[in-house]
Amino acid sequence: MKTALTPDAHGGGWLQELHADGSPAAEPRHVGDLAGHLDAAETAEETPRWVLAETRLVYPPLLERGTRLTRTWDATLTEAILLSTEKQAGQPAGLAAAHARMNGLPVPEAPTRHAPEQDTLFDTAPASDPLAELATLVAVHRNQRERLHDAGLGYLIAAESAGGLIAAEMTHHGLPWRRDIHDQLLTNLVGPRPVRGMRPKKLQQLADEISEAFGHRFNPDSPQQVIDAFHQAGHPIESTRAWEISDIDHPAVTPLLRYKELARVHSAHGWTWLRDWVSDGPLGTDHPHARFRPTYVVGGVVTGRWATDGGGALQIPKALRPACHADDGWKLIVADAAQLEPRVLAAMSHDDGMASAAGADDLYAALAPTFDGSRDDAKIALLSAMYGGTAGNASALLAVMKRRFPRAWDYVQTAAHTGETGGLVSTWLGRTCPPPSNNWWNKRTESTRAIRDRGRFTRNFVVQGTAAEWALTMMAYLRGRLRDLGELVFFQHDEIIIHCPGDNAEQIREFIQDAADAATRVLFQDTPVRIPLTGKIVDHYGEAK
């Protein structure tokens, strides 16, 4: 059973029950207390699957009221997936765009996303005419049902819609964060908080040391000034990347590399970040137990991986991870999927040799005998196969992989060849990569680099995109098991963090591997591949690794 809904501006909303094909099963009806109605419906014997225009806009106000939805169909996320299969990946996917497209009208541009202010995390203003929006939503949903011809794609839509719920819930719960610990860690790293416009003490000391090494003062934050200083010192460089600078024999190198490391932390996650992105927790304004609430963008990367809209949630520096600290009496459970993408490749390709090794806890160690006992060589070979690497001894190791694991090799090589010839590839459940641009077709006749780059993109797309589908499926299962036992508060590609009362931690840790195994079965049925997802119970994120 499905029910389409649109909220109004007064806490109520319009609902319409739908048949399985998306056609209306009843007339639209209005409810004065939308959250209360949904709460009651969610406790019924048969819970509806709610059809929403866009979860990231509709769900947060309901969460504020304490309402939790079990299953949804997100029309915007669905449209983006369907567009990818129709060779239109990246086109506007919102409700208005979908409705215009199906009626042959000019398609409006997608609204620009902006990093939100913390007191207005979402633009939650309801439609000016929610009943008219409901009619549009029902029509778009029915059109999407008619365009859906593949069972795997239907499962992807269900998983992606679940991801929309999870993303909103993670922002609502927030990642537990200690302001006092963050401040102390920053002080230890770069010195006390400086006056506005000044460098912290330790950064200034390093800047002075760099200037002294070069014999003149300059700004180490300016890439061009750094390049010019090395040129004048007889060391021409093309960029200020660490790998290029680190090989230079000059007394400025060590303090400069340290300066760049600390300046990056101070700039991206310093006191300004703490002010802008860490907000009050459930214990109030003056309590150090606060919350970091990033805005997750489901399917924000073309492969289906998530992104974030500001806040740098996917690049939390290791030096600051102790500030991600459980509340008193609570614990964090941190789990990351070991060697996820190589295991996914083993399952997708049905390569018996690789799949057998992927039943072990350490895939690279299990493959080491194939590479003369070297775990590192096994890792290089697998990563080079997935990402198209040829540096160092990768070419020789790839020759071994091609001979020993022919199906896995052929799988990624086929994807690469398809991309190099301008074709499209899809993930396991059916998300399709964007077509090459007109610029690529023009460059293709002039340079082989464009061809190789496209091949590297498509060979990685099939693996990374399927890994993203596995992660979505795992989280959907885990969310169903958690309920009131704990909160999913963080997700990054292959890593999750759960915040829970200490008494529930051991039980939840068992759920995590159960969810991983369920996701593997759903996607790959009876594969011997195992994807370990072992949770570690800690007080703070810094203890996890």
Secondary structure, DSSP 8 states (H G I E B T S, - for coil): -EEEEEE-TTS-EEEEEE-TTS-BSS--EEES-HHHHHHHHHTSSS--EEEES-HHHHHHHHHHTT---S-EEEHHHHHHHHHHHTT-TTS--SHHHHHHHHTT-------------TT--S-----SSHHHHHHHHHHHHHHHHHH---HHHHHHHHHHHHHHHHHHHHHHH-EEEEHHHHHHHHHHHH-S---TTS--HHHHHHHHHHHHHHTS---TT-HHHHHHHHHHTT---S---HHHHTT---TTHHHHHHHHHHHHHHHHHSHHHHHHHEEEBTTBTT-SEEEE---EETT-STTS--EESSS-GGG--GGGGGGSB--TTEEEEEEE-TTHHHHHHHHHHT-HHHHHHTTSS-HHHHHGGGGTT-HHHHHHHHHHHHHT--TTTHHHHHHHHHHH-HHHHHHHHHHHHHHHTT---B-SS--B-----HHHHHHHTT-HHHHHHHHHHHHHHHHHHHHHHHHHHHHHHHHHHHTTS-EEEEEETTEEEEEEEGGGHHHHHHHHHHHHHHHHHHHHTT-S------EEEESBGGG--
